[in-house]
């Protein structure tokens, strides 16, 4: 069928069959479908929406548009598992979850992304480690997963190439918000990764892309249903991002917090609970634990006995990073030139937080990108961030310790924090709101 006839059919609200969807996506990859036709198709989907079996067909076609990884030849003695987050301020969970799952007997080929908008990216955090190859060739990637149990890298260009083409067009045609297209975009790369289990961390609140809880529920339900429909066992959790997750926000500073967490130092309770909840679901999906309570016990064990930290250290070393990063992180992770605590003018108890404003402030410090071509300053960010319910001010604790390149940057971030952290509204520390399974 001609691409324009497929577009016309969806424009008129008719249902597409899997053959039509597959033919269109094949044309996207082969570039026999024009950018204008891709834009028209995406707009038709945004306006007329897809039924569930159409979503599954679109996601599967996009996953198969390039290389689909097959781990059977590696003869791994455990399940291939992964986690995906929709992103949030201070979300460094991937750095902790991957080695914990590896220490429990799973294998995690984690394909991560860079920062988008006000949220940080896992790949940018890993790039703050000197020598670390976040874009290795496929041979090194597979060897690292096989020998260390995990590898946190960027998606290779040959995985789900149709998604890369379509996303670039969606970004400039006002169709990014389509629930159907978001679902397919997220899952295409995961299906192409050859996974046997996936846990989705769908975040909501001021620090997330999905700020409304209802929108996050709809996305989580869509992802879980489509993933399971495409043959990938998946569970979704909704987590609250109405405040910074953990005590740090930035790149190098978040790596330090993750390292300290794996070494049983300064583990923030909220950050720990998110990591344990997501990891436990993966262990059950991968049949590495009978149930969530047993999974939680295994997680605590590998954290306390140091096995999780060992897996992270081996992964970093094999991908070109320092062999002694865990022992001397301060030697390798760049520190900002200007580091100073910021106290508000008056003492108060934090009862609400605009985490999005904090994320934008970090981008303005240089810790994120205003444009895709921007270079990131991995050293800037925040540590010792106050949480909702804590008293701040002289004689109590600072709002945060600001890591900036100069005093002007410090002053600007201080103004952001003073506005973003408020003593109004009702205090809440709710964390995990909902679990969605097939």
N, C-alpha and C positions, 0 to 999 in steps of 0.2 A: 504494500500500500504506500502511496506517496506520503511524505511527511506532512504536507499541508492537509491531507484528508484525515490523518490521525489527529492533528491539531483541531480541525473543524469538528470532528466527532466529540472531542472533549469539551470544546467551546460550547457546543450545543447541549452539554450535560449528559451525553451518552457514556455508557460504560465501555472501557477499553479492555480487550482480552490480552492475555499474557504474550501472545504472538505479536500483536501490534506494539505493545510496550517494548518488547525485546528488540523488534525491528527498529524502532525509533532510537533507542539507546545505542544500538550498534552503529547507527548512522551518526550519532553524536561523536562517538570515538573515532570513526573512520572519516569524520568531517564531510560526509555527504549530506548531512543536515547542517544548515547554515546557523550562524549565531542568532539571526533574526527569528528563525524557526524555533530554536531552543527557547528564546525569550518568550515567544508566543505560546509555546507549550507550557512553560512555567506559569505564565499568567493565567492560562486556561485552568491549570490545576489549582492555582491559588483561589480562583473565583468559583469553580464548579466542584472542587474537592475530589478525592479518590475514595472508593470503597476499600474495605480491608484487603480483599484479594488483589486489588489493583496496587495497593501500597506494597504488598509482598512481592508482586511481580516486578514493580519498578525497582525496589531495593535489590532483589536478586539479580536483575539485569545489570544494574550499576556495579554490583560486586563482581560480576563475571565479565565486566568490560575490559579487564586487564588480567594481570597475574593473580591467581588464587593460590595462596600458599598451602602446601600439603606437608604436614609434619610426620606422616606415617613412616617415611624413609629414615627419619632421625631416630626412630624406635625409642622414643622418650618413655621412661618408666612412670609417667604420671600424666594427668590431664593438662591440656593447653587452655589456659584461662586468661581473662582480661577484665579490666574495669574501665568504664568511660564516665567522665564527669562533664556536665554542661558548663562548668566553670564558675569560679567565684573568687573573691578577694582572700588571699592567704591559703588557697587550696593547694597544699603540697602533699595530699594523701597518696598520690601515685608513687611518690618516692619512698613511702613507707610500706604501702600495700604490696608492691611487686616483690621485694625481698622477703616479706613475711610469708606470702603464698609459696614462694620458692623454698623457704625453710620448712614448710609443711608438706612438701612433696609435689607441688604443682609447678607448671612451667608458664612463664608470662612473657609473651612477645608483645610488649606494650608499644603501640604506635601512637605517639602523642603529637600535639600541635603546639604552635606558638601562641603568644598572647593575642587576644582579640578585644579591641575596645578597652574597657576599664578592667578586664580580668587578666590575670597573669597566665602564662603558658608553661606547661611542664617542660617543653623542650628548651625554653629560654632559661629555666632554672638549671637544667643539666649543662647548658652551654657555659654557665658560670664556672664550671669545673675545668681547669686548664688541661688541655690535651684530650678531653673526652670527645669521642666521635659520635655525635648525635645523628649522623647520616652515614652509617657504615655500609659497605657493600653487603649483598645478601649472604655471602659465605660467612663473613665475620658475624653478622647478625644471628644466623642459625647456630654457629659454633658457640656464641656467647649464651644463647638461650639453653643449649644443650649442656654446657659445662658449668654455668653459674645459676641456672634456673630462671633467669630473667634478663631482659634487655629493654631499656627505655630509650626509644629512638624516634625519629621522625618518619612519617609514612613515605615510602619510596614512590617515585613518579609512576611506576607501572602498576601500582595498586589502585583499583577503582578510578581510572583516569577520567571516566565519564563524569564522575562527581566533581573532579577538579574543574573541568570545563564548565559544567552547569553552575557550580557555585560562583565562579567569577562572573558569569552572566547574571545570575540572580542578584548579586551584590549591587549591580548598577541598574537594575530594572524594577526595583521595588517588590521583589518576590521572595525575599529572604524569610519573611514571616510565615510562609506556608507550612502548616504542621506536617502535611504529607511529604513535602520536599525536605524539611528538617530531619524527619524520621529516616528517609532514604539516605540522606547525606551522612548521617551519623553511623548508620548500620552497614552501609556498603563497604566501608573500609574494614569494619570488624569482621564481616562475613568473608572478605577477601583474605583476612589474616589467618583463616583456618582454625578458628576457635572452637572449643567444645563447651564453653560456658562463659557467660558475660554477666556482670552486675553493672547496672546503670545508676549513677548518682545524679539525679535530676534536682537541681538546686532552685530555690525560690527566695525572693526577698530583695532588699536594696542592693546587695552585692552580687546578684545573679542576673543573667540575661532575662530569664523568666521571673519578673518581679511579682506577678500575681500568682497566688497559690493555685487557683483554678486552672490557669494556663499550664503550670508545671504538672498538675495531675493529668491533664489531657495529653501532654507530650509523653509522660512516663507510660501511660496506658497504651499509647500508640506504639512506642518503641518496643515495649514488652510483647505486645500482641504480634507485631510484624516480625520481630526477631524469632519468636517461637514458631510462627507460621513459616519462616524461612529455614527452620531446622536448627536454630541456635538457641539452646536453653538459656533463658535470661530472666533475671529478677531485677526490679527497680526499687530504689529507695528515694524518698523525697527528703532533702535536708535543708535546714534553715540557714540562709546566708544573709540575715539581717545584721550581722556583725562579722568582723574579721575572723576567719577560722584559724585558731591557734594564736600565737603571740607575735608572729612576724608576717610581713607583707613586702614582697620584693623578689629578688632572684637569689643572690648569694646568701642573703639572710635566711631565706626559707630552706635552702639546702642545709645550713647550719642547724636549724631547728629540727629538720628531718634526721640528721645524723645524731643529734643529741637524743631524739626520741628513740632511735634504734639502739642507742647505748644506755637506755633507761635513765636518761637525765632530763629533768625539766619537762616532763610530758604534760602538755595541757590537757585537762580532762575532756573538753569538747572535741578537740582534735583526735584524741585517743578513741573516743566513742564512735566517731564517724569511721575511722580506720577499721576498728574492730567489727563494727556492724557490716560494712561492705565486704571485708575479708571473710567473715564468717559465712556470708551468703555464698561466696565463691567456693569455699571449701566444701560446703554441702552440695552445691551444683556439681562439683568435680568428684564427689564421692570420697573426699579425703576426710570427711567427718560425717557421722550419722545424722547429726542434728546441730542446731545453732549452739546450744550450751556446750557440746563437745568441741565444736569448732572454736569457740571463744577460749576454752581451756588450752587448746593447742596453740593458739595465737599468743596467749600470755606466756606459755612455756618457751617458745622460740624467741620471744623478746627478752625474757629474763636470762636465758642461758647464752645469749649472744649469737645464736645461729642466724637470725635475720640480719644482724649487722654484718656478719661474715659474708653473706650472699651479696649484700650491697657493695661491700668492699671489693669482692672478686669481680663483680660486674663492671665497676668503675675501672679497675685495673685492666681488664680484658678489652675494654673499649678505649684504652689509651690514656686514662686518667692516672693520677698519682696513686702508687701502691699504699702509701701511708696517709691517705686523705682522712680516714676515720680517726687516726691518732693526732693529726696536726691540721685540722681544717683551716685554722687561722693562717697557716703558712701558704695555703694555695688559693683560698677564696678571697678575692679582692675586697679590701675594706674601703669605705668611703672616706674622703679627706676630712669631713666635718660631721662629727657624731656628738649629739647632745640631747639630754632629756628635755622634754617640754611639759611644763606645768601650767594649768589654766590660771587665770587671775584670781578666781575664787574657787573654793573647795565645793564639790558637788558629787552626787552619786549618778553614774551613767545609767540612764534608763532607755535610751534609744541611740541608734547609730546609723548614719547614712554611709553604708559601706561602699556604695558606688562612688560617692564623692572622694572617699579615701583612695579608691583605685585610680580615679582620674588624677588625683594629686600625685600619686606615685609615677604615673605616666609623665606628668609634667616635670617631675624630678629627673626624668631620663630613664626610669625603670621600665618603660613600655614604649610602644610606637604610636606616634600620631599619624604616620604614613608608613606603608609597607616597607619602604626603603630605609627607614630610620635605623640607626645603630643604638643598641641598648647599652646603658650603663648598668652592669650587673651588680655594682656595689651599693647602689642607693636603695632606700626603702625604710621600713619601720621594724623595730624590735620592741619587746616589752609593751605591747599594745594592751591598753585597758579593755576589759570586757564589760558587758552589760551587768549591772549590779554592783560594780566596784566603785569605791570612793576615790576620787582623784583630786589633786591639788597639793600645795605645800603642806608637809606634815603627813601626807597620805602617800600617794604614788603618782607618777607622771601619766599623762594621757598616752604617751609613747616616747620611745627614744628614736629620734630622727637621724637617719643616715643620709647626708646630702653632700653634694660636691663643693658647696660653699655656703656662707652664712645667708646669702639671699635665698637660696633654695630652702634652707632651714626655716627662715621666716615665712616663706610662702606655705610650706607644709604645715607649719604651726597654725596659720590662719585657717587652713583647710580642716585640721583636727578640731580646732576650737568651735567651728561651725558644725562639723559632722557629728560630734559627740554631744548629746543633749541630756538635760536633766528634766525632760518633759516626756509625757506618755507613760504607759504602764511597763514596768520592768518585766522582761520575759527572757528566759534562757532556753526556750524550746529548741529542740535539735532535730530529731527525726520524726516527721509527722505521719508518714504513710509508707507501707510496704506493698508493692504491686507484683503479683506473680501471675503466671499463665493459668 
